[in-house]
Amino acid sequence: MQIIPIDEIQAQLVKFVQLEVDAAPYNKDFEFIIDGQIHRYRTTEDNRSQVSGAYCIHADGWPSGWVQDWRNGRAIKWKFQKDNIRDDNLKSSLTSERIKQLEEISKKHQAEMQKQQESLQGEASERARTVFEGLKPVDVTHPYLRNKGVKSYGLRVNSEDVLAVPLKDIDGRFISLQWINVDGDKKFFSGAPTKGAFFSVALDILKQKSEAKKPILLGEGYATMATIYEITGCPCVAAMYCGNLFDVAKALKSKYPNNKIVVMADNDLKTEGNPGFNAAQKVVRASLAAGCAVPDFKDGEDGSDWNDYFDIHGEDDTRQKLKQLI
């Protein structure tokens, strides 16, 4: 039962995705196909050989759907809004009773889309696992590791010298991987989810009686958390991007309720809104962590995370600072 005209759906959807550009980079000359099927599109970050965007939008009932960027694994859900309808006659015809009727029809479509999306992500996770297992181990001579001054903790490398960082969920299931090239450019495995997935070092030591009460240190990138692990010896977890800190912290808190969690926040002073620090504060405010440790950079120091702090201030200063904060 299609009640809402396609042009009304298209107008709202385009505006919504443009506002959510970080989650799904979007080309303005693109028009969505609204037929309840999965379609792909080229994002603003894709080259000619890449098509990283995907979406599924249905028009039956109360229109809704999802848009995802396979490059970073982030997905956004969309739902039609009555208040944003352009046609006044259409808006007045949609009574509360009528909208409720349309939403009931829409629920069936949403359930189908959810299953469809989960199936695709599951297949991508399995491909990521197979790819990772086929790669060779990497050593400290890799340019990225050498530049960051950290070791490899289970990383692998492909034939083009690109590092692969394995990402698992709280139960140890392989979910995805992050690619890091020699210049430090990063991207996630196409199609695999990232929400709640993470890389970890030494979480297993919490099973030992003598180590069971150690704090868990949670941060963003691999190099940051490898640096902190090498200095502190504490279990370290990398959520890989600030938007994933909350979900990973929630999972850790559930499995390790008796361990203190400290967020090793990025301090993105040169980025509008300081997203790293704000994401860390969100975790603390939700009582998922005891607090956050933020690197403090002086004027003229070019850095944002604890690996940068280590590079600028050296091991002794960083060790003392971390001991004080943690």
C-alpha positions as CSV (number, residue, x, y, z in Angstrom):
1,M,0.0,0.0,0.0
2,Q,1.8,3.1,-1.3
3,I,0.3,6.4,0.0
4,I,3.3,8.8,0.0
5,P,4.4,10.0,-3.5
6,I,7.9,9.0,-4.5
7,D,9.0,12.6,-5.0
8,E,8.1,13.4,-1.4
9,I,10.1,10.4,-0.2
10,Q,13.0,11.3,-2.4
11,A,13.1,14.9,-1.1
12,Q,13.2,13.9,2.5
13,L,15.7,11.1,2.0
14,V,18.2,13.3,0.1
15,K,18.0,16.0,2.8
16,F,18.5,13.4,5.6
17,V,21.5,11.7,4.0
18,Q,23.2,15.1,3.3
19,L,22.9,15.9,7.0
20,E,24.3,12.5,7.9
21,V,27.3,12.8,5.4
22,D,29.8,11.4,7.9
23,A,28.0,8.1,8.0
24,A,27.2,7.8,4.3
25,P,29.2,10.2,2.0
26,Y,26.7,11.2,-0.7
27,N,26.9,12.7,-4.2
28,K,24.4,15.4,-4.7
29,D,23.5,14.5,-8.2
30,F,22.4,11.0,-7.1
31,E,18.8,9.8,-7.0
32,F,17.7,6.9,-4.9
33,I,15.7,4.0,-6.3
34,I,12.9,3.4,-3.9
35,D,11.7,-0.1,-4.5
36,G,12.6,-2.1,-1.3
37,Q,15.7,-3.6,-2.9
38,I,19.3,-3.2,-2.0
39,H,21.2,-0.9,-4.3
40,R,24.8,0.4,-4.4
41,Y,26.1,3.9,-5.1
42,R,29.5,5.6,-5.4
43,T,30.3,7.7,-2.3
44,T,32.2,11.0,-2.4
45,E,35.3,9.2,-1.2
46,D,35.2,6.4,-3.8
47,N,37.4,6.3,-6.9
48,R,36.2,5.0,-10.3
49,S,36.6,1.4,-9.3
50,Q,34.9,1.6,-5.9
51,V,31.2,1.6,-5.0
52,S,31.1,1.7,-1.2
53,G,27.6,3.1,-0.6
54,A,24.5,0.8,-0.2
55,Y,20.9,1.5,0.6
56,C,17.5,-0.1,0.8
57,I,14.4,2.1,0.9
58,H,10.7,1.0,0.7
59,A,7.7,3.1,-0.1
60,D,4.9,0.8,1.0
61,G,3.2,1.7,4.2
62,W,5.1,4.4,6.2
63,P,8.4,4.8,4.1
64,S,11.7,3.9,5.8
65,G,15.0,2.2,5.1
66,W,18.7,2.3,5.7
67,V,21.8,3.8,4.1
68,Q,25.3,2.4,4.7
69,D,28.9,3.2,3.8
70,W,30.7,-0.1,3.4
71,R,34.1,1.7,3.6
72,N,33.7,2.4,7.3
73,G,30.9,0.0,8.2
74,R,28.6,2.8,9.5
75,A,24.9,2.6,8.8
76,I,22.1,5.0,9.4
77,K,18.4,4.3,9.6
78,W,15.8,6.6,8.0
79,K,12.1,7.1,8.5
80,F,9.7,9.4,6.7
81,Q,8.6,12.5,8.8
82,K,5.1,14.0,8.5
83,D,6.3,17.4,9.6
84,N,8.7,17.6,6.6
85,I,6.0,17.0,3.9
86,R,5.9,19.7,1.3
87,D,2.3,19.1,0.1
88,D,-0.1,20.6,2.6
89,N,-3.0,18.6,1.3
90,L,-1.1,15.3,1.7
91,K,0.0,16.4,5.2
92,S,-3.6,17.1,6.3
93,S,-4.8,13.8,4.9
94,L,-2.4,11.8,7.1
95,T,-4.3,11.5,10.4
96,S,-2.8,9.8,13.4
97,E,-5.0,6.8,12.7
98,R,-3.9,6.6,9.1
99,I,-0.2,6.9,10.0
100,K,-0.6,4.1,12.6
101,Q,-2.1,1.9,9.9
102,L,0.8,2.7,7.5
103,E,3.4,2.0,10.2
104,E,1.9,-1.4,10.8
105,I,2.5,-2.2,7.2
106,S,6.0,-0.8,7.4
107,K,7.0,-2.9,10.3
108,K,7.0,-6.0,8.1
109,H,9.3,-4.4,5.6
110,Q,11.6,-3.2,8.3
111,A,12.0,-6.7,9.7
112,E,12.7,-8.0,6.2
113,M,15.3,-5.3,5.6
114,Q,17.0,-6.0,9.0
115,K,17.3,-9.7,8.1
116,Q,18.6,-8.8,4.7
117,Q,21.2,-6.4,6.1
118,E,22.4,-8.8,8.8
119,S,22.7,-11.6,6.2
120,L,24.9,-9.4,4.0
121,Q,27.0,-8.3,6.9
122,G,27.4,-11.9,8.1
123,E,28.7,-13.0,4.7
124,A,31.1,-10.0,4.6
125,S,32.4,-11.0,8.1
126,E,33.1,-14.5,6.9
127,R,34.9,-13.1,3.8
128,A,37.0,-10.9,6.1
129,R,38.0,-13.8,8.3
130,T,39.0,-15.9,5.3
131,V,41.0,-13.1,3.8
132,F,42.8,-12.4,7.1
133,E,43.7,-16.1,7.6
134,G,45.3,-16.2,4.2
135,L,47.7,-13.3,5.0
136,K,51.2,-13.7,6.4
137,P,52.3,-12.4,9.8
138,V,54.0,-9.0,10.0
139,D,57.1,-7.9,11.9
140,V,58.3,-4.6,13.4
141,T,60.1,-3.7,10.2
142,H,56.9,-2.7,8.6
143,P,57.1,1.1,7.8
144,Y,53.9,1.9,9.7
145,L,54.9,0.1,12.8
146,R,58.4,1.5,12.7
147,N,57.0,5.0,12.3
148,K,54.7,4.6,15.2
149,G,57.3,2.8,17.3
150,V,55.1,-0.1,18.2
151,K,55.2,-3.9,17.8
152,S,52.7,-6.2,16.0
153,Y,50.2,-8.0,18.2
154,G,48.7,-10.5,15.8
155,L,48.6,-8.2,12.8
156,R,49.0,-9.6,9.2
157,V,50.0,-8.1,5.9
158,N,49.0,-8.6,2.3
159,S,51.1,-8.6,-0.9
160,E,50.9,-4.8,-1.2
161,D,52.4,-4.3,2.3
162,V,49.0,-3.2,3.8
163,L,48.5,-4.2,7.4
164,A,45.3,-6.1,8.5
165,V,44.1,-5.5,12.0
166,P,41.6,-8.2,13.1
167,L,38.4,-7.0,14.8
168,K,36.3,-9.3,17.0
169,D,33.2,-9.0,19.2
170,I,33.1,-9.5,22.9
171,D,32.6,-13.3,22.5
172,G,35.6,-13.6,20.3
173,R,33.8,-13.9,16.9
174,F,35.7,-12.5,13.9
175,I,33.7,-9.5,12.7
176,S,35.8,-7.4,10.4
177,L,39.3,-6.1,9.8
178,Q,40.9,-2.7,9.3
179,W,43.4,-2.1,6.5
180,I,46.3,0.3,7.3
181,N,48.7,1.1,4.5
182,V,52.3,2.3,4.9
183,D,51.2,5.9,5.0
184,G,48.7,5.3,7.8
185,D,45.6,5.6,5.6
186,K,42.9,3.3,7.0
187,K,39.7,1.7,5.8
188,F,37.5,-1.2,7.0
189,F,36.7,-4.4,5.1
190,S,34.0,-3.7,2.6
191,G,30.5,-4.8,3.8
192,A,31.5,-6.1,7.3
193,P,29.9,-4.4,10.3
194,T,32.1,-2.5,12.8
195,K,29.7,-1.5,15.6
196,G,30.8,-3.1,18.8
197,A,33.8,-4.8,17.2
198,F,37.3,-4.1,18.4
199,F,41.0,-5.1,18.5
200,S,42.5,-6.1,21.9
201,V,45.8,-6.9,23.5
202,A,46.1,-9.0,26.6
203,L,42.4,-9.2,27.6
204,D,43.1,-12.9,28.3
205,I,45.4,-12.1,31.3
206,L,42.2,-11.2,33.2
207,K,41.5,-14.9,33.5
208,Q,44.6,-15.2,35.7
209,K,44.0,-14.8,39.4
210,S,47.0,-12.5,39.8
211,E,46.0,-10.2,37.0
212,A,42.2,-10.4,37.3
213,K,41.8,-6.9,38.8
214,K,43.8,-5.0,36.3
215,P,42.0,-2.0,34.7
216,I,40.9,-2.3,31.0
217,L,42.2,0.6,28.9
218,L,39.9,1.6,26.0
219,G,40.9,3.9,23.1
220,E,40.5,4.4,19.4
221,G,43.4,3.3,17.1
222,Y,45.8,0.4,17.0
223,A,49.0,2.4,17.4
224,T,47.6,4.3,20.3
225,M,46.6,1.2,22.3
226,A,49.7,-0.7,21.3
227,T,51.7,2.2,22.7
228,I,49.7,2.2,26.0
229,Y,50.0,-1.6,26.4
230,E,53.8,-1.5,26.0
231,I,54.1,1.1,28.7
232,T,51.4,-0.1,31.2
233,G,51.1,-3.8,30.6
234,C,47.3,-3.4,31.1
235,P,44.7,-5.1,28.8
236,C,44.1,-2.6,26.0
237,V,41.2,-2.4,23.6
238,A,41.0,-0.4,20.3
239,A,37.5,0.5,19.2
240,M,39.1,1.9,15.9
241,Y,37.0,5.1,15.8
242,C,35.4,7.4,18.3
243,G,31.8,6.6,17.3
244,N,32.4,3.0,18.4
245,L,33.8,3.7,21.9
246,F,30.3,3.6,23.5
247,D,29.3,0.3,22.0
248,V,32.6,-1.4,22.9
249,A,32.6,0.1,26.4
250,K,29.1,-1.3,26.9
251,A,30.2,-4.8,25.8
252,L,33.3,-4.7,28.0
253,K,31.3,-3.5,31.1
254,S,28.9,-6.3,30.6
255,K,31.6,-9.0,30.4
256,Y,34.0,-7.5,33.0
257,P,31.7,-5.8,35.5
258,N,34.4,-5.9,38.3
259,N,37.2,-4.3,36.2
260,K,37.8,-0.6,36.1
261,I,37.6,0.7,32.5
262,V,39.5,3.9,31.6
263,V,39.0,5.6,28.2
264,M,42.3,6.7,26.7
265,A,40.7,9.6,24.9
266,D,42.0,11.2,21.7
267,N,42.3,15.0,22.1
268,D,41.2,16.3,18.7
269,L,41.8,20.0,19.4
270,K,42.2,20.8,15.7
271,T,39.0,19.1,14.7
272,E,35.7,21.0,15.2
273,G,33.9,19.7,18.2
274,N,36.8,17.6,19.5
275,P,35.0,14.4,18.6
276,G,37.5,12.0,20.3
277,F,37.2,13.8,23.7
278,N,33.4,14.2,23.5
279,A,32.9,10.5,22.6
280,A,35.0,9.5,25.6
281,Q,33.0,11.8,27.9
282,K,29.8,10.2,26.6
283,V,31.1,6.8,27.8
284,V,32.0,8.2,31.2
285,R,28.6,10.0,31.6
286,A,26.9,6.7,30.9
287,S,28.9,5.1,33.8
288,L,30.5,2.6,31.4
289,A,34.0,3.8,32.4
290,A,35.5,5.2,35.6
291,G,37.0,8.1,33.7
292,C,39.1,9.2,30.8
293,A,42.8,10.0,30.4
294,V,43.4,12.8,27.9
295,P,46.8,13.7,26.5
296,D,47.6,17.3,27.1
297,F,49.6,19.0,24.3
298,K,51.3,22.3,24.7
299,D,51.1,25.2,22.2
300,G,53.1,24.2,19.1
301,E,52.9,20.4,19.7
302,D,51.2,18.7,16.8
303,G,49.3,15.7,18.3
304,S,46.0,14.3,19.2
305,D,46.4,10.8,20.8
306,W,48.7,9.0,23.2
307,N,51.0,7.7,20.5
308,D,51.6,11.3,19.5
309,Y,52.2,12.2,23.1
310,F,54.8,9.3,23.4
311,D,56.5,10.5,20.2
312,I,56.8,14.1,21.5
313,H,57.5,13.5,25.2
314,G,59.3,10.1,25.3
315,E,58.7,6.9,27.3
316,D,59.6,8.1,30.8
317,D,57.3,11.2,30.6
318,T,54.5,9.2,29.1
319,R,54.8,6.4,31.7
320,Q,54.7,8.9,34.5
321,K,51.7,10.7,33.0
322,L,49.7,7.5,32.4
323,K,50.5,6.2,35.9
324,Q,49.2,9.4,37.4
325,L,46.0,9.4,35.3
326,I,45.1,5.7,35.4
